[in-house]
Each structure stands twice: as C-alpha cells, then as structure tokens.
Amino acid sequence: MNKHDRARLFRQRAREALAAASMTQAELADLAGVDRSTISAALGGDMPRLPNGHLVGAVAETLGVSTDWLLGLSSTRDSVATIVSRSLEVRTASRLPVDEQI
C-alpha cells in the first residue's frame, strides 16, 4: 500500500469511527485535545500525507479504535485494551491451608 492509499484509508476509517461514535469533528478535536482545524485537515480533502503519530493516537484513543486499524495495518477495529480485556478471565481460587498460614 502506498502513502496515498494509506492516507485515504486513514481518512475513511476515521470518518467511519466518528460516525459510529455519533460525534462531530469539533467534539473529536475537543476530546483529543487538538485544534478543530487539525481534525478538519486530517479528515478532509485528498491529502497524500498522514497525520503525525500523536494525532493518530489521539484520534484512535478518543474514538475507541486501534491505531493499527486506522492505518490499515489490521482488520481488527478494537483497541488493544478491549482485545486484552476480552481474553482475560479472573476467577476466585479456592484457598489452601498454606494460604491461611501466610
């Protein structure tokens, strides 16, 4: 995938996640801690450049998706935290007599 395709995919997926979150670009900018013009430039037009890593991370975190998915490096939309939380199970273990001594 060349840089133009990756930038296009980033814009498409970011807009998709924005719509799924029922959020405006202004709300995304506010929650991500960036200027509205930065979000507008990153999601609008047909720029061949990708936003910097900080912006990609902030957008992903705010929208609850993975940066890898936004950049087309993964087909899994979920963030790492979501994936890990689904794969872990915490259960109460029975206590042994030795545990009582400790």
C-alpha positions as CSV (number, residue, x, y, z in Angstrom):
1,M,0.0,0.0,0.0
2,N,1.5,3.4,-0.9
3,K,1.3,6.5,1.1
4,H,-1.7,7.9,-0.8
5,D,-3.7,4.8,-0.3
6,R,-2.8,4.6,3.4
7,A,-3.8,8.3,3.9
8,R,-7.1,7.7,2.1
9,L,-7.8,4.6,4.2
10,F,-7.0,6.6,7.4
11,R,-9.5,9.3,6.5
12,Q,-12.2,6.8,5.5
13,R,-11.8,4.8,8.7
14,A,-11.6,7.8,11.0
15,R,-14.8,9.2,9.4
16,E,-16.4,5.8,9.9
17,A,-15.4,5.6,13.5
18,L,-16.5,9.2,14.0
19,A,-20.0,8.4,12.6
20,A,-20.2,5.3,14.7
21,A,-19.4,7.3,17.8
22,S,-22.1,9.9,16.9
23,M,-19.5,12.6,17.3
24,T,-18.8,15.8,15.3
25,Q,-15.3,16.8,14.2
26,A,-15.5,19.6,16.7
27,E,-16.2,17.2,19.6
28,L,-13.4,14.9,18.4
29,A,-11.0,17.8,18.4
30,D,-12.0,18.9,21.9
31,L,-11.8,15.4,23.4
32,A,-8.5,14.6,21.6
33,G,-7.0,17.9,22.7
34,V,-6.3,19.3,19.3
35,D,-7.5,22.2,17.2
36,R,-10.6,21.8,15.1
37,S,-8.6,22.9,12.0
38,T,-6.2,20.0,12.6
39,I,-9.0,17.4,12.6
40,S,-10.6,19.1,9.6
41,A,-7.4,19.0,7.7
42,A,-6.7,15.3,8.7
43,L,-10.2,14.1,7.7
44,G,-10.9,16.3,4.8
45,G,-9.7,16.6,1.3
46,D,-7.4,14.2,-0.5
47,M,-4.1,14.9,1.2
48,P,-1.5,12.3,0.4
49,R,0.1,12.8,3.9
50,L,-0.8,11.0,7.0
51,P,-1.2,13.0,10.3
52,N,1.6,12.7,12.8
53,G,1.7,9.8,15.3
54,H,0.4,11.9,18.1
55,L,-2.7,12.8,16.2
56,V,-3.3,9.3,15.0
57,G,-3.0,8.0,18.6
58,A,-5.3,10.7,20.0
59,V,-7.9,10.1,17.3
60,A,-7.8,6.3,17.9
61,E,-8.0,6.7,21.7
62,T,-10.8,9.2,21.6
63,L,-12.9,7.0,19.1
64,G,-12.0,3.8,20.9
65,V,-10.4,2.1,17.9
66,S,-6.9,0.8,17.3
67,T,-4.2,2.9,15.6
68,D,-3.3,-0.2,13.5
69,W,-6.9,-0.3,12.2
70,L,-6.9,3.4,11.4
71,L,-3.7,3.0,9.4
72,G,-4.8,-0.2,7.6
73,L,-2.3,-2.4,9.4
74,S,-5.0,-4.5,11.0
75,S,-8.5,-5.5,10.1
76,T,-9.4,-5.6,13.8
77,R,-11.0,-2.3,14.8
78,D,-10.9,-2.9,18.6
79,S,-8.2,-1.2,20.7
80,V,-5.6,-3.4,22.4
81,A,-7.2,-2.8,25.8
82,T,-10.5,-4.1,24.5
83,I,-8.9,-7.2,23.0
84,V,-6.9,-8.0,26.2
85,S,-10.0,-7.5,28.4
86,R,-11.9,-10.0,26.3
87,S,-9.2,-12.6,26.5
88,L,-8.7,-12.5,30.3
89,E,-10.8,-14.1,32.9
90,V,-10.3,-13.6,36.6
91,R,-11.8,-16.2,38.9
92,T,-11.7,-16.6,42.6
93,A,-9.5,-19.5,43.5
94,S,-10.1,-21.8,46.5
95,R,-7.7,-21.2,49.4
96,L,-5.4,-23.9,50.6
97,P,-4.4,-24.4,54.2
98,V,-1.0,-23.0,53.4
99,D,-2.6,-19.7,52.3
100,E,-4.1,-19.3,55.8
101,Q,-0.6,-19.5,57.3
102,I,0.7,-16.8,55.1
